[in-house]
């Protein structure tokens, strides 16, 4: 099943990202690389905002991750960047991830490149908009044709809806039928025709009369129509019933002064009114301060002027008004655009405004610039991350110091014992030498002198090994490319005498050409392990096998023998400094050799361990990192 899932992720055409809790990319499938143009290596450990339209926009990323975590998922559309200067329109689905214990572990992100779909959608939207305007014009406007004398020649549905007349009731009648008695008596209709014919157009607002005798406030435009020979062939008349608008305007005029006085002096908040379509109809000092527009520059404009391009393309401003109208209020935080083109992070609240009859008058919008607060939060977060990194580094340093102190305490305790032992031996035999000088026991004296010299030599060897062990941690390790075969050859050359004396049989199997490391230390490491293999062989002829091969991301070295072996309970003790599992008389040594081996491997970032059974021989293993090596060519 897991294999099938892996195959699906590798072949699916949808971009899949896995994110950690901070929004950094921890996995992406081939489709994600194909869509963005970035390789997996270029995307890994980058924040998801790396492919946002504003690259590195962690503020928006944090906001979207927060919404996804709060709501369970977040679906959004917008521009995303390709490698280079390209960009594409994407649908993005963010969902939080939880483990088996319901612990939040990060996010999944599904990315669809819907650029073609969006392009087609925009084309359809443009066509729909033109069609909508045409349809709305037919429904909301009374449009009809008149002859040069003002007699009606055509009739549309808008005219029927506004005036109440059917086509068969009105065609052929004079258009003065829509005027009040006093206007008809004053020849107002004839005057309007005359002005339209003379100037080409007549426009006004005034009272008109419906079929049922009721009046309505109308915006009318009469236009003279001429043929190619510039002869008058008639007139068109467009009438819009603006009765409701006039009522609203009157109501707004009554409250405008109170509202203006209330909000005009507020400088920290942008507060303005919009009509039901989203056109700005008022402007305060705070809005000017935040957005940069004067009232003359902005009133009458659609409020989408403050939104980034991608928000406009996906219809976000209209959606906000729709939600505000349905729910009474819409609130969010997001990027907005100032007059000078700069961005600011805003908290916005849009509230639907109704009259006493429950009719929508428009919307109020309150905007607060949170850029400084967000920058402070970002600086605080960055400071926290820096301090957290320092704390982690201090923790590692403290751990290393603690380990070093523990090692030093152990070292001091053992050294105080082991270095005093040869001194005591030298002192004892020198005292015996002093006592026997008077008795002229020359045979015993020679034996005493030999033992004193042996003890002195042992102390010299101990001191040299202790010095060497201590210097391993002090000196900065210098790595180079080293031939593995040369390491084996040099180590065997250094112990050639003991190998020949023991008649040891040594075989080498090597699959690796070179490693990165300190030549001197690596030779000493292999030499110490080979010396032990020869030394702890009891009465048998030593049989030693040396192997080196690539294994699971590491280079693994193996040195095995057929010697006396190590008891199971003692295997983990052999790397302790001055730890001896056998008597010095039978197997001489200082007890530092394997401790030096472990220190060398630790400095190289590898691991060393032993496997053994008493009487069945011992195998020592150590590893180095594979990326620092080359394979041995056959």
C-alpha positions as CSV (number, residue, x, y, z in Angstrom):
1,X,0.0,0.0,0.0
2,X,2.8,2.4,0.9
3,X,4.5,1.6,-2.4
4,X,1.3,2.4,-4.2
5,X,1.0,5.8,-2.4
6,X,4.6,6.6,-3.3
7,X,4.0,5.7,-6.9
8,X,0.9,7.9,-6.9
9,X,2.8,10.9,-5.4
10,X,5.5,10.5,-8.1
11,X,3.1,10.3,-11.0
12,X,0.2,12.6,-10.0
13,X,0.1,15.8,-12.0
14,X,-1.0,17.9,-9.0
15,X,1.8,19.5,-7.0
16,X,2.0,18.1,-3.4
17,X,4.0,19.8,-0.7
18,X,4.5,18.7,2.9
19,X,5.3,21.5,5.4
20,X,6.5,21.6,9.0
21,X,4.6,23.6,11.6
22,X,6.5,26.8,10.6
23,X,5.5,26.4,6.9
24,X,8.9,25.2,5.7
25,X,8.8,22.6,2.8
26,X,9.9,19.2,3.9
27,X,8.7,17.3,0.8
28,X,7.6,18.0,-2.7
29,X,6.6,15.6,-5.5
30,X,7.9,15.8,-9.1
31,X,4.7,17.6,-10.2
32,X,5.5,20.4,-7.7
33,X,8.9,20.8,-9.3
34,X,7.4,20.7,-12.8
35,X,4.8,23.4,-11.9
36,X,7.2,25.8,-10.1
37,X,10.3,25.1,-12.2
38,X,12.4,24.5,-9.0
39,X,14.0,21.2,-8.2
40,X,13.3,19.4,-5.0
41,X,16.7,20.4,-3.6
42,X,15.9,24.1,-4.3
43,X,12.5,23.9,-2.6
44,X,13.4,21.8,0.5
45,X,13.6,23.7,3.8
46,X,12.3,26.9,2.1
47,X,9.2,28.5,3.5
48,X,6.1,28.0,1.2
49,X,6.2,31.8,0.7
50,X,9.3,31.2,-1.5
51,X,6.8,30.6,-4.4
52,X,4.4,33.4,-3.4
53,X,3.8,36.4,-5.8
54,X,5.8,38.5,-3.3
55,X,8.6,36.0,-2.6
56,X,9.3,35.6,1.1
57,X,5.9,37.0,2.2
58,X,5.9,35.3,5.6
59,X,3.2,37.6,6.9
60,X,0.7,36.3,4.4
61,X,2.0,32.7,4.8
62,X,1.6,32.9,8.6
63,X,-1.9,34.3,8.2
64,X,-3.0,31.6,5.8
65,X,-1.4,28.8,7.9
66,X,-3.3,30.2,10.9
67,X,-6.6,30.1,9.0
68,X,-6.0,26.6,7.8
69,X,-5.2,25.4,11.3
70,X,-8.2,27.2,12.7
71,X,-10.7,26.1,10.1
72,X,-9.3,22.6,9.2
73,X,-8.4,23.7,5.7
74,X,-7.9,26.8,3.5
75,X,-8.6,27.0,-0.2
76,X,-7.2,30.1,-2.0
77,X,-6.3,31.3,-5.4
78,X,-3.6,33.7,-6.5
79,X,-0.4,34.3,-8.4
80,X,2.6,32.0,-7.6
81,X,6.1,32.4,-9.0
82,X,8.0,30.1,-11.3
83,X,11.7,29.8,-11.3
84,X,13.1,32.9,-13.1
85,X,10.6,35.7,-13.7
86,X,7.5,33.6,-14.6
87,X,4.3,33.3,-12.6
88,X,1.2,31.2,-12.8
89,X,-2.3,31.4,-11.3
90,X,-2.8,28.6,-8.8
91,X,-5.4,27.1,-6.6
92,X,-3.8,26.2,-3.2
93,X,-5.3,23.9,-0.6
94,X,-3.7,24.0,2.9
95,X,-4.6,21.4,5.5
96,X,-3.1,20.7,9.0
97,X,-1.6,17.3,9.6
98,X,-1.8,15.3,12.8
99,X,-0.1,12.1,13.9
100,X,-1.7,9.0,15.5
101,X,-1.8,10.7,18.9
102,X,-3.6,13.7,17.3
103,X,-0.6,15.8,17.7
104,X,-0.2,18.6,15.1
105,X,2.8,17.9,13.0
106,X,2.6,20.3,10.1
107,X,0.6,20.9,6.9
108,X,-0.1,19.4,3.5
109,X,-0.3,21.7,0.5
110,X,-1.9,20.8,-2.8
111,X,-1.1,23.1,-5.7
112,X,-3.0,23.3,-9.0
113,X,-1.8,25.4,-12.0
114,X,-5.1,26.7,-13.2
115,X,-3.7,29.5,-15.4
116,X,-5.5,28.4,-18.5
117,X,-8.7,27.9,-16.6
118,X,-8.4,31.4,-15.0
119,X,-7.7,33.0,-18.4
120,X,-10.8,31.4,-19.8
121,X,-12.8,32.4,-16.7
122,X,-11.7,36.0,-17.2
123,X,-12.8,35.9,-20.8
124,X,-16.1,34.5,-19.8
125,X,-16.4,37.0,-17.0
126,X,-15.8,39.9,-19.4
127,X,-18.4,38.5,-21.8
128,X,-20.8,38.0,-18.9
129,X,-20.2,41.5,-17.7
130,X,-21.0,43.0,-21.1
131,X,-24.1,40.8,-21.3
132,X,-25.1,41.7,-17.8
133,X,-24.8,45.4,-18.5
134,X,-26.9,45.0,-21.6
135,X,-29.6,43.1,-19.8
136,X,-29.6,45.4,-16.8
137,X,-29.8,48.3,-19.2
138,X,-32.9,46.8,-20.9
139,X,-34.6,46.1,-17.5
140,X,-33.7,49.3,-15.7
141,X,-34.0,51.8,-18.5
142,X,-37.0,52.8,-20.5
143,X,-35.6,53.0,-24.1
144,X,-37.8,54.0,-27.0
145,X,-37.7,55.8,-30.4
146,X,-39.8,58.8,-31.4
147,X,-40.4,60.5,-34.8
148,X,-39.1,64.1,-35.3
149,X,-42.4,65.4,-33.8
150,X,-42.3,63.3,-30.6
151,X,-44.6,60.5,-31.4
152,X,-43.5,57.1,-30.0
153,X,-42.4,54.5,-32.6
154,X,-40.9,51.6,-30.4
155,X,-41.1,50.3,-26.9
156,X,-38.9,48.1,-24.7
157,X,-39.5,46.0,-21.6
158,X,-37.8,48.6,-19.4
159,X,-40.2,51.2,-20.6
160,X,-43.2,48.9,-19.9
161,X,-41.8,48.1,-16.4
162,X,-41.2,51.8,-15.5
163,X,-44.4,53.5,-16.9
164,X,-46.9,50.6,-16.9
165,X,-47.9,50.9,-20.6
166,X,-47.9,47.9,-23.0
167,X,-46.6,48.6,-26.5
168,X,-50.0,48.5,-28.1
169,X,-51.2,51.2,-25.6
170,X,-48.4,53.6,-26.2
171,X,-47.0,53.3,-29.7
172,X,-48.3,56.2,-31.8
173,X,-49.0,58.4,-28.8
174,X,-47.1,61.7,-28.1
175,X,-44.4,61.4,-25.5
176,X,-45.9,64.3,-23.5
177,X,-48.3,61.7,-22.1
178,X,-45.6,61.1,-19.4
179,X,-45.5,64.8,-18.2
180,X,-47.5,66.4,-15.5
181,X,-50.4,68.7,-16.5
182,X,-48.6,71.9,-15.7
183,X,-45.5,70.8,-17.6
184,X,-47.6,69.8,-20.7
185,X,-49.4,73.2,-20.5
186,X,-46.1,75.1,-20.4
187,X,-45.0,73.2,-23.6
188,X,-42.0,71.6,-21.7
189,X,-42.0,68.5,-24.0
190,X,-41.8,70.6,-27.1
191,X,-39.0,72.7,-25.7
192,X,-37.0,69.5,-24.8
193,X,-37.4,68.3,-28.4
194,X,-36.3,71.6,-29.8
195,X,-33.2,71.7,-27.6
196,X,-32.3,68.1,-28.5
197,X,-32.7,68.8,-32.2
198,X,-30.6,72.0,-32.0
199,X,-27.9,70.7,-29.7
200,X,-28.0,67.0,-30.4
201,X,-29.0,66.0,-26.9
202,X,-31.2,67.0,-23.9
203,X,-30.8,65.7,-20.4
204,X,-32.4,66.4,-17.1
205,X,-34.0,65.0,-14.0
206,X,-37.6,65.7,-13.1
207,X,-41.0,64.3,-12.2
208,X,-42.8,62.1,-14.7
209,X,-46.2,60.3,-14.7
210,X,-47.0,56.6,-15.0
211,X,-50.0,55.0,-16.5
212,X,-51.7,54.7,-13.1
213,X,-51.3,58.4,-12.5
214,X,-48.5,58.1,-9.9
215,X,-45.4,60.1,-10.4
216,X,-41.7,59.1,-10.3
217,X,-38.4,60.9,-10.3
218,X,-36.7,60.3,-13.6
219,X,-33.4,60.8,-15.2
220,X,-34.1,61.4,-18.9
221,X,-31.9,61.8,-22.0
222,X,-33.3,62.7,-25.4
223,X,-30.9,62.3,-28.4
224,X,-31.4,63.4,-31.9
225,X,-30.7,60.8,-34.6
226,X,-29.5,61.6,-38.1
227,X,-29.0,59.4,-41.1
228,X,-25.9,59.4,-43.4
229,X,-27.3,62.4,-45.3
230,X,-27.5,64.2,-41.9
231,X,-31.2,64.3,-42.1
232,X,-33.2,64.1,-38.8
233,X,-34.9,60.7,-38.7
234,X,-36.1,60.8,-35.1
235,X,-35.1,60.9,-31.5
236,X,-34.2,58.3,-28.8
237,X,-35.3,58.8,-25.3
238,X,-33.8,56.9,-22.3
239,X,-35.5,57.2,-19.0
240,X,-34.3,55.8,-15.7
241,X,-36.6,55.7,-12.6
242,X,-34.4,57.2,-9.9
243,X,-37.1,57.6,-7.3
244,X,-35.5,55.3,-4.8
245,X,-32.1,56.8,-5.4
246,X,-33.5,60.2,-4.8
247,X,-35.1,59.1,-1.5
248,X,-31.8,57.6,-0.5
249,X,-29.9,60.7,-1.5
250,X,-32.3,62.8,0.6
251,X,-31.9,60.5,3.6
252,X,-28.2,60.4,3.1
253,X,-28.1,64.2,2.9
254,X,-29.9,64.5,6.2
255,X,-27.4,62.2,8.0
256,X,-24.3,63.2,6.0
257,X,-23.5,66.2,8.2
258,X,-23.8,64.2,11.4
259,X,-21.7,61.4,10.0
260,X,-19.1,63.8,8.6
261,X,-18.7,65.5,11.9
262,X,-18.4,62.2,13.6
263,X,-15.7,60.6,11.5
264,X,-13.9,63.5,9.9
265,X,-11.5,64.1,12.7
266,X,-10.5,60.4,13.2
267,X,-6.9,60.2,12.0
268,X,-5.9,56.7,13.0
269,X,-8.7,54.9,11.1
270,X,-9.7,55.1,7.5
271,X,-13.5,55.4,7.6
272,X,-15.6,55.9,4.5
273,X,-19.0,55.0,3.0
274,X,-19.7,53.1,-0.2
275,X,-22.9,52.7,-2.1
276,X,-24.5,49.3,-2.7
277,X,-22.2,48.7,-5.6
278,X,-19.0,49.5,-3.7
279,X,-18.4,53.0,-5.0
280,X,-16.9,55.4,-2.5
281,X,-19.2,58.2,-1.5
282,X,-17.4,59.7,1.6
283,X,-13.8,60.0,2.8
284,X,-12.2,61.0,6.1
285,X,-8.8,62.4,7.2
286,X,-7.7,58.9,8.5
287,X,-8.4,57.4,5.1
288,X,-6.4,60.1,3.4
289,X,-3.5,59.6,5.9
290,X,-3.5,55.8,5.5
291,X,-4.1,55.5,1.7
292,X,-2.8,58.8,0.4
293,X,-5.8,59.8,-1.7
294,X,-7.6,63.1,-1.3
295,X,-11.4,63.1,-1.3
296,X,-11.5,64.6,-4.8
297,X,-9.3,61.8,-6.1
298,X,-11.1,58.9,-4.7
299,X,-14.9,59.6,-4.3
300,X,-16.8,57.8,-7.0
301,X,-14.1,55.2,-7.5
302,X,-14.8,51.5,-6.9
303,X,-13.1,50.4,-3.6
304,X,-11.2,47.6,-5.3
305,X,-8.6,50.3,-6.1
306,X,-7.0,49.4,-2.8
307,X,-6.6,45.7,-3.5
308,X,-3.7,43.8,-5.1
309,X,-4.1,42.6,-8.6
310,X,-4.5,38.9,-7.7
311,X,-7.3,39.8,-5.3
312,X,-9.1,41.7,-8.0
313,X,-8.7,38.9,-10.5
314,X,-10.3,36.4,-8.2
315,X,-13.2,38.7,-7.4
316,X,-12.3,39.3,-3.8
317,X,-13.8,42.8,-3.4
318,X,-17.2,41.8,-4.7
319,X,-17.1,38.6,-2.5
320,X,-16.4,40.8,0.6
321,X,-19.5,42.9,-0.1
322,X,-21.6,39.8,-0.7
323,X,-20.5,38.3,2.7
324,X,-21.1,41.7,4.4
325,X,-24.6,41.9,3.0
326,X,-25.4,38.3,3.9
327,X,-23.9,38.3,7.4
328,X,-24.1,42.0,8.3
329,X,-20.3,42.4,8.6
330,X,-17.1,41.2,6.9
331,X,-13.7,41.4,8.7
332,X,-10.2,40.3,7.8
333,X,-6.5,41.2,7.6
334,X,-4.6,41.4,4.4
335,X,-2.4,43.4,2.1
336,X,-3.8,46.7,0.6
337,X,-2.3,49.2,-1.8
338,X,-1.7,52.9,-1.2
339,X,-1.9,55.6,-3.9
340,X,1.9,55.5,-4.3
341,X,1.7,51.7,-5.0
342,X,3.2,50.7,-1.7
343,X,1.6,47.9,0.3
344,X,0.4,48.0,3.9
345,X,-1.1,45.2,6.1
346,X,-4.6,46.2,7.1
347,X,-7.3,45.2,9.4
348,X,-10.6,46.0,7.6
349,X,-14.3,45.8,8.7
350,X,-17.0,46.2,6.1
351,X,-20.6,46.7,7.5
352,X,-23.8,46.7,5.5
353,X,-25.9,49.8,6.2
354,X,-29.7,49.7,5.9
355,X,-32.5,52.3,6.1
356,X,-35.5,52.0,8.4
357,X,-37.3,50.0,5.8
358,X,-34.6,47.4,5.7
359,X,-33.3,48.5,2.2
360,X,-29.6,48.4,1.7
361,X,-28.2,51.9,1.5
362,X,-24.5,50.9,1.1
363,X,-21.6,49.9,3.2
364,X,-19.3,51.5,5.7
365,X,-15.6,50.4,5.7
366,X,-13.1,50.9,8.5
367,X,-9.5,50.3,7.8
368,X,-6.6,50.2,10.3
369,X,-2.9,50.2,9.2
370,X,-1.3,47.3,11.1
371,X,2.0,47.4,9.2
372,X,4.1,48.7,12.2
373,X,2.5,46.2,14.5
374,X,3.2,43.3,12.1
375,X,6.8,44.5,11.6
376,X,7.2,44.6,15.4
377,X,5.7,41.1,15.7
378,X,8.0,39.9,12.9
379,X,11.0,41.5,14.6
380,X,10.0,39.9,17.9
381,X,9.6,36.5,16.2
382,X,13.0,36.8,14.5
383,X,14.5,37.8,17.9
384,X,12.9,34.9,19.5
385,X,14.3,32.5,16.8
386,X,17.8,34.0,17.3
387,X,17.6,33.6,21.0
388,X,16.2,30.1,20.6
389,X,19.2,29.2,18.3
390,X,21.6,30.7,20.8
391,X,19.9,28.7,23.6
392,X,20.2,25.5,21.5
393,X,23.9,26.2,20.8
394,X,24.5,26.9,24.5
395,X,22.7,23.7,25.4
396,X,24.9,21.7,23.0
397,X,28.0,23.5,24.4
398,X,26.9,22.7,28.0
399,X,26.3,19.1,27.1
400,X,29.8,18.9,25.5
401,X,31.3,20.6,28.5
402,X,29.5,18.3,30.9
403,X,30.7,15.3,28.9
404,X,34.3,16.7,28.9
405,X,34.1,17.3,32.7
406,X,32.9,13.8,33.3
407,X,35.6,12.4,31.1
408,X,38.2,14.6,32.8
409,X,37.0,13.4,36.3
410,X,37.3,9.8,35.1
411,X,40.6,10.5,33.5
412,X,42.0,12.2,36.6
413,X,40.9,9.4,38.9
414,X,42.5,6.7,36.7
415,X,45.6,8.7,35.9
416,X,46.2,9.3,39.7
417,X,46.2,5.5,40.2
418,X,47.9,4.2,37.0
419,X,50.7,6.8,36.9
420,X,51.6,6.2,40.6
421,X,51.8,2.4,40.1
422,X,55.1,2.5,38.0
423,X,56.5,5.2,40.3
424,X,55.9,2.9,43.4
425,X,57.5,0.1,41.5
426,X,60.6,2.2,40.7
427,X,60.8,3.4,44.3
428,X,60.5,-0.1,45.7
429,X,63.2,-1.5,43.6
430,X,65.5,1.5,44.2
431,X,65.0,1.0,47.9
432,X,65.9,-2.7,47.6
433,X,68.9,-1.6,45.5
434,X,70.0,0.7,48.3
435,X,69.5,-1.9,51.0
436,X,71.5,-4.6,49.0
437,X,74.4,-2.4,48.1
438,X,75.9,-2.9,51.5
439,X,75.4,-6.7,51.2
440,X,76.9,-6.8,47.8
441,X,74.2,-9.0,46.4
442,X,75.0,-8.3,42.8
443,X,72.7,-10.9,41.3
444,X,69.6,-9.5,43.0
445,X,70.7,-5.9,42.2
446,X,70.8,-6.6,38.5
447,X,67.2,-8.0,38.7
448,X,66.1,-5.0,40.7
449,X,67.6,-2.5,38.2
450,X,65.9,-4.4,35.3
451,X,62.5,-4.1,37.0
452,X,63.0,-0.4,37.8
453,X,63.9,0.3,34.2
454,X,60.9,-1.7,33.0
455,X,58.6,0.3,35.3
456,X,60.2,3.6,34.1
457,X,59.7,2.6,30.5
458,X,56.0,1.8,31.3
459,X,55.6,5.1,33.0
460,X,57.2,6.8,29.9
461,X,54.8,5.0,27.6
462,X,51.8,5.9,29.9
463,X,52.8,9.6,29.8
464,X,53.2,9.6,26.0
465,X,49.8,7.9,25.5
466,X,48.1,10.3,28.0
467,X,49.7,13.3,26.2
468,X,48.6,11.9,22.8
469,X,45.0,11.2,24.1
470,X,44.6,14.7,25.5
471,X,45.9,16.4,22.3
472,X,43.3,14.6,20.2
473,X,40.6,17.0,21.5
474,X,42.8,20.2,21.5
475,X,44.1,20.2,18.0
476,X,41.8,21.2,15.1
477,X,41.4,18.2,12.8
478,X,42.7,18.8,9.3
479,X,41.1,16.5,6.7
480,X,42.4,15.5,3.4
481,X,41.6,12.9,0.7
482,X,43.3,9.7,1.8
483,X,43.7,6.4,0.0
484,X,42.2,3.5,1.9
485,X,44.7,1.1,0.6
486,X,47.6,3.4,1.7
487,X,46.0,3.6,5.2
488,X,46.1,-0.2,5.5
489,X,49.6,-0.5,4.0
490,X,51.1,2.2,6.4
491,X,49.4,0.7,9.5
492,X,50.7,-2.8,8.6
493,X,54.2,-1.4,7.9
494,X,54.3,0.2,11.4
495,X,53.5,-3.2,13.1
496,X,55.5,-5.3,10.7
497,X,57.8,-6.7,13.4
498,X,55.0,-8.0,15.6
499,X,53.1,-9.4,12.6
500,X,56.2,-11.3,11.5
501,X,56.9,-12.5,15.0
502,X,53.4,-13.8,15.5
503,X,53.2,-15.2,11.9
504,X,49.8,-13.5,11.7
505,X,47.7,-14.3,8.5
506,X,46.1,-11.0,7.3
507,X,43.5,-10.7,4.5
508,X,42.1,-7.4,3.1
509,X,38.8,-6.9,1.2
510,X,38.4,-3.3,0.1
511,X,35.6,-1.7,-2.1
512,X,36.4,2.0,-1.4
513,X,39.1,4.1,-3.1
514,X,39.4,7.1,-0.8
515,X,38.0,8.7,2.3
516,X,38.2,12.3,3.8
517,X,40.0,12.4,7.1
518,X,43.2,13.0,9.0
519,X,45.8,10.6,7.6
520,X,47.9,10.4,10.8
521,X,44.9,9.7,13.1
522,X,43.3,7.2,10.7
523,X,46.6,5.3,10.4
524,X,46.9,5.3,14.2
525,X,43.3,4.1,14.6
526,X,43.8,1.1,12.2
527,X,47.3,0.4,13.7
528,X,45.9,0.2,17.3
529,X,43.1,-2.2,16.2
530,X,45.6,-4.4,14.4
531,X,48.0,-4.4,17.3
532,X,45.3,-5.6,19.6
533,X,44.3,-8.3,17.1
534,X,47.9,-9.6,17.0
535,X,48.5,-9.2,20.8
536,X,45.3,-10.9,22.1
537,X,45.8,-14.2,20.2
538,X,46.7,-16.5,23.0
539,X,48.7,-19.4,21.5
540,X,46.9,-19.5,18.2
541,X,48.3,-18.2,14.9
542,X,46.5,-14.9,14.5
543,X,44.0,-14.8,11.6
544,X,43.0,-11.2,10.9
545,X,40.5,-10.0,8.3
546,X,40.3,-6.4,7.2
547,X,37.2,-5.2,5.2
548,X,36.0,-1.8,3.9
549,X,32.8,-1.2,2.0
550,X,29.8,1.2,1.4
551,X,26.8,0.3,3.6
552,X,23.6,2.3,4.3
553,X,25.1,5.8,3.6
554,X,28.4,5.1,5.5
555,X,31.8,3.6,4.8
556,X,32.1,0.6,7.2
557,X,35.5,-0.7,8.3
558,X,35.7,-4.2,9.9
559,X,38.8,-5.7,11.6
560,X,38.2,-9.2,13.0
561,X,40.5,-11.8,14.7
562,X,40.4,-15.3,16.2
563,X,41.9,-14.2,19.5
564,X,40.8,-14.7,23.1
565,X,37.7,-12.6,22.7
566,X,35.9,-10.4,25.3
567,X,33.2,-11.3,27.8
568,X,29.8,-10.1,26.9
569,X,29.5,-7.9,30.0
570,X,32.9,-6.2,29.2
571,X,32.4,-5.4,25.5
572,X,31.1,-1.8,26.2
573,X,34.0,-1.1,28.6
574,X,36.9,-1.6,26.2
575,X,36.9,2.0,25.0
576,X,37.2,3.5,28.5
577,X,40.6,5.1,29.2
578,X,43.0,2.8,31.2
579,X,40.5,0.0,31.1
580,X,42.3,-3.3,31.2
581,X,40.5,-6.6,31.0
582,X,43.6,-8.8,31.3
583,X,46.8,-8.8,33.4
584,X,49.8,-6.7,32.3
585,X,52.1,-9.7,32.8
586,X,50.3,-11.8,30.2
587,X,49.2,-9.0,27.9
588,X,51.3,-5.8,28.4
589,X,49.9,-2.4,27.5
590,X,48.7,0.9,28.9
591,X,44.9,0.6,28.5
592,X,44.7,3.8,26.4
593,X,44.9,2.4,22.8
594,X,41.1,1.7,22.3
595,X,40.2,5.0,24.1
596,X,42.4,6.8,21.5
597,X,40.6,4.9,18.7
598,X,37.2,6.1,20.0
599,X,38.4,9.7,20.3
600,X,39.7,9.7,16.7
601,X,36.4,8.3,15.4
602,X,34.4,10.9,17.5
603,X,36.5,13.7,15.9
604,X,35.7,12.4,12.5
605,X,31.9,12.2,13.2
606,X,31.7,8.4,12.9
607,X,30.9,5.5,15.2
608,X,33.0,2.6,16.6
609,X,31.9,-0.6,18.4
610,X,32.9,-4.1,19.1
611,X,31.2,-7.5,18.9
612,X,32.8,-10.5,20.7
613,X,32.4,-13.8,22.5
614,X,34.9,-15.1,25.0
615,X,37.3,-17.5,23.3
616,X,35.7,-16.9,19.9
617,X,37.6,-13.8,18.7
618,X,36.6,-10.1,18.4
619,X,35.4,-7.9,15.6
620,X,35.8,-4.1,15.7
621,X,33.7,-1.9,13.5
622,X,34.0,1.8,12.7
623,X,32.2,4.0,10.2
624,X,32.9,7.3,8.3
625,X,30.4,9.3,6.2
626,X,29.8,8.1,2.7
627,X,29.6,11.6,1.0
628,X,33.3,12.1,1.8
629,X,34.4,9.0,0.0
630,X,35.0,7.5,-3.5
631,X,34.3,4.0,-4.6
632,X,37.2,1.6,-5.3
633,X,37.2,0.9,-9.1
634,X,37.6,-2.8,-10.0
